[in-house]
Amino acid sequence: MSSRERILGRVRRALADLPAGETPLTRDYLREHGRRSVAETVELLAGNLADYRAVVHRTDGEGLAGLIAALLRRRGSASVLVPPGLDPGWLTATGVPRVADRAECTPHELDRVDSVVTGCAVAVAETGTIVLDGSPDQGRRRITLVPDHHICVVRVPAQVVSSVPQALERLDPARPLTWISGPSATSDIELDRVEGVHGPRTLEVVLTSGD
């Protein structure tokens, strides 16, 4: 018997004495908390990203390539990992050598890459979360977990939603979803925070409009 069958069996047993014609109580969850304008939703996203120690930048379509080039230069990056479907215009202002995402890349090879630039599937304002779904402009999950510096571009307002339920409506559960709330961090029993253990130590989110 599989784990799924065992769980469903427990549910059936728990409902076995339910009177005929009666249905189990269900809880209605809010789809979002409060009503906000589009601009307020974007501001909430930016604030929550910053609370999670992501570095937030803003630009428009014309300034995007220049901003990405500046971020790579400021970081001192000597290489940048590029998903196969990344918009080539995003990197036109930088001469940093590009590393293609190849299936045969080993974790050690990825660890030698200084930065990675990706798009995203959706961004959740209420939780300050970026969701990647493995689309061509995001690449495979591991390319955003091994390099120490991740630049993630979010198109606003098109890719911004208020809540997790709204995000789920846009996502395909069959895809490899990665939910990112700030740079990777963990704390030990004494609450000493260590960053970069399970993913990039530095997450820079670019909110780009008019793109």
N, C-alpha and C positions, 0 to 999 in steps of 0.2 A: 504494500500500500504506500502510495506517495504521500509527501507532506501535505500536498493540496487536498488529497482525499481524506486524510486524518482531520484536517481543520474543518472541512465541509461536514464531516461526520459529527464533529462536536457541535457545530452550529445547528444541525438537524436535531440532535438530542436535546439541545437547550430550548428549542422551539416546539418540542413534541407535545408539551402539555398546554399549548396555546389554544384557547377556546375556538371552536369553529367560527369562521367569519370574521375573526379578529386579526388584525395585522400588527406586526411588531412596531413599537414606537421608533420613529426616525428623527434625526436632528437636522434642522435646516441651518446651513452655514451661510454666513454673509459672503457674497462674491467680492465685496470690497468694503473697507471700513471708512465711511464718510464719502462725501461727494467732492470731487476736485476737478478743476479745469485741466486741460492738457498741459498747460504751462506749470501748474501746481504739481501735477503728477511727475513731470520731468525733474522739478526741483526736489521733490521728495526722494526720487531715485538718487540724484546727485548727493543729497545729504546723507542718505543711508549708506551709500557706497563709501563715502568719506569716513563715516562712523566705523566701518569695517576696515579702515586703513588702506583702502584702495586710493590711488591718486587719480583725481578726476580732471579731465581737460575738456574744453569746449571749442568747437570750430564749426565752419561750414564746409560745403563740398570743395570750394576753391582752396581753402586753407588746410585741408586734411593731409595732403602729401607733405607739405612743408612742416606740419606739426609732427607727423610720424618721423620724418627725417631728424627733426630737432630732438625728439625723445631718444632716438637711437644714438645720436651724437652725444647727448648729455650722459647717457648710460655708458658710453665708451664701447659700444657693441662692435665687435669685429666680424660678426656673422648674424644673420637673421633667418629663422626658419619660416618658410612660406607654404601654406596649404595650396593644393593644386588649383582651387577655384577662387583664390583671392583676387580681388580687383587689381589688375596691374597698375592702374593709375595711382593707387595708394602709396606705391614705393618709387614713383618716378623722380622724387626729389632727393633720394639717398643713393649713395654709391656703395653702401655696405654690402659685402658679398652675401648672396642668397643661397640658402640650403633648401633643396627640394625635399618635401615629405615623401620618403620612399618606404615601402613595406619592409625592406630589408635593413632599415636603419636600426642599429642596436641601441639600447639604453645608454651605453657609454658614449656613442656618437652624439646622441641627442643631448647628453649632459655637457658636451663641449660647445654646444650652440649657446650664444650669448642671449639672444632674444627670439621671441616668436610673435608674429602679428596675425590676428584672426578677426573675423567678424563674429556675430553671435546670432542665435535664433530668436531670442526674446530677452527682455530685461524687466524685472519685477520691482516696482517702486517701493512697495510696502516693506519688502524684506531686503532691499539692496542687493538683489541676486541677478547674476548673469547666467543664462542658460545656453549651453552649446549642444548641438544635436548631431555633430559629425557631418554637416553639410559641406560641400566643396570649399566654401570660404572659411571653414573652421578646421577641417582636417580631422585626423583621428584623435581620440582622447589623449593618448600618451604625449602628443607633441605640445599639449598645454599643461602637462603635469611635470615633465622632466626639466625643460629649460627654466632658468631662474628668473626670467623677466618676460612678462606677458603683456602685450599691448592689445587690448580688445576694443574694436570699434562698434559702437551702437548707433544705429540710425534713429534719430528722434524727429518726430514722435512715433514713427511707423512701428518701431520695434519695442516700444515701451508700453507696459500694461500696469495697472494698479496692483493687482493681487495675484497670488498663486493660482486660484481657480481660473482666472482669465488667461494666465500663461498656459495652463494645462489644455485649455481649449485650442490653443495654437500648435501644440506639440504632438508629435506622433510617438506613442508609447513604445513602439517597436524599434525606435532609433536609439542609439547609445547616448543618453542624456547625461550631461555633466552640469551640475548646479554649483555655481561659484559665488560665494559671499565673501569678498575680500581676498587678500593673499592667504596662502596656506599658513596655518598657525595651529599650535597645540600647547597645552599647559600641563605641567606635571602636578604631582600631588601638593606641591607648595605654591602652585599657581604662577610659576615662572614661565612666561610666554616665550615660545621658540617659533620663529617663522621659517618657512621654506622646507618643512619636513615632508609634507605630502603633496607639494606642488610648488608653484613659483613663489619666491620670496617677495617679489614686487609685482603688483597688478596695477597697470595704468589703463584706465577706461576713458576712451575718447567719445564724447557725445557729439555727433556730427549732424547738423541740420542742413536742409536744402540739398540732400544728396539722393 
